[in-house]
C-alpha cells in the first residue's frame, strides 16, 4: 500500500463579528464573501490529518506554513507509517523508510504559489460549484459553518460537504459524495493555528545510506498526434470508431510498456464539459501495445471481474473497481496483433460500445 499523493487556511474587524457573533445562518453570497476575504489569513497550523476512503483510513502528522510549505508524516496504517513528504515551496522530498529511498523534485516555477492548497481548493469550489449553506457543526471542538457544494454543468451526481471554521474559514472537514454515497473524507483533528514553526521543519535531511532518485531526470513522455505516434511503434494503432458524444482526442503519448516494447496511450476527453473536475474524472484512456503470445498476460486490477466478448469475438476481461471518485471500468483484451486496455468512469455499456468499435 503506497502513500497516496493530497489538498490542503484570524478573521479581523467586521468579518469576525459576522462569522463568530451572529447566530443567523449566512447566505450563500455571504459565505463566498467570507471565504474570499479570509483566504490564507492563517499563517501556519499543525494538526493530525485523517483521510478515509474505501473503508481504509490514513492518519498523518501535518504542518503548514506560508508560503505553501508543507510537512506530512504518515502515522497509520502500519504499512505506510514513517513515510514523509516535505516541501519548502520550491523543492519536494518524499521518503520511504521501508526502502530507505528518497525521491526529490524541483517544483516548476509555474506551479509555485504563495497560496495554500486549502485556499486554492475553496477558490475552485466557488468558481465551479453552486454553494448552499447547510447549517452549523463542530469539528475538533471548533464551531463551523457547513456548506454543500455541487458542481455546475456536470452530469455526475456528485456533491462536497465542507465544514468551515467560523473564525478563520479553514476547511476543517471535507466529505465527497456520489449518488448520496460517501466516497472520501478528510478531517483536520487537534488543530492549532498560527503556531511558531521553524523553517527548518520544511527541509529534509537525507538519512545515512539512503538511495536518492531525482524525478527531474525523468521527463514525461512527449504528447503528439496519432500519426506521429504511429511512426514510433511497430504495430498499427487502432482507434475507436465510436466515442461518447462530445469526446475527442486530448493527448497521445508513446511510453514503454515493457523493457523492449513501447506502447501508445491515447486519452479522450469530453470537450463540451465546461466543468474541469468532471471532465478530468470522465476521461477515456486507451493503451495499445504489440501482442506477444509468449509474454505473461497482463494482470487484472483488483475489483469485480467478468469475461465478456468484444469486437470480432475476442475474450475480454472487464473489471469494475471502486475508487475515491466512484466506479472505474477497465477492459483488457488482445486481437492477436495488439494488446488493448480501455479505462474510464463511464458506465459499462458505454465502455463495451467503445471497445466493440475498435
Number of C-alpha atoms within 10 A of each C-alpha: 7 8 15 7 6 8 10 20 29 18 20 12 8 9 18 16 12 17 24 16 11 10 9 9 15 18 13 16 12 14 22 17 12 21 21 15 15 19 20 24 17 20 17 22 18 22 18 20 24 19 19 17 17 11 7 9 14 19 22 22 18 22 23 28 25 20 17 20 24 24 22 22 21 21 19 16 14 10 13 20 18 18 22 21 23 22 23 22 20 16 16 20 23 21 23 18 15 11 9 15 18 21 16 19 16 15 15 10 9 6 8 14 15 11 15 23 18 18 22 17 14 21 16 13 18 17 13 19 19 15 21 18 19 18 14 16 15 16 18 13 10 14 18 26 22 23 21 20 20 20 22 16 14 17 11 16 11 21 20 20 21 25 25 26 23 25 22 25 28 26 26 24 23 19 18 21 19 17 11 10 11 19 20 22 19 23 22 24 19 13 18 13 16 14 14 11 14 9 11 9 16 23 17 18 8 14 13 7 8 14 13 16 15 12 12 13 8 8 7 10 11 11 15 13 13 19 10 13 20 15 10 12 17 12 17 13 18 14 15 12 11 14 19 15 9 11 19 16 16 16 16 23 20 23 18 14 14 9 6 6 12 18 24 24 21 23 20 20 21 21 13 12 17 13 17 13 13 18 17 12 16 19 20 25 19 22 22 23 26 21 17 13 10 6 7 7 13 10 8 14 12 10 16 12 16 11 13 14 15 21 16 10 10 14 15 22 18 26 20 21 16 16 14 16 16 18 17 20 23 24 25 21 24 20 15 11 13 18 18 22 20 22 21 22 21 17 12 18 10 15 21 19 17 20 25 17 15 15
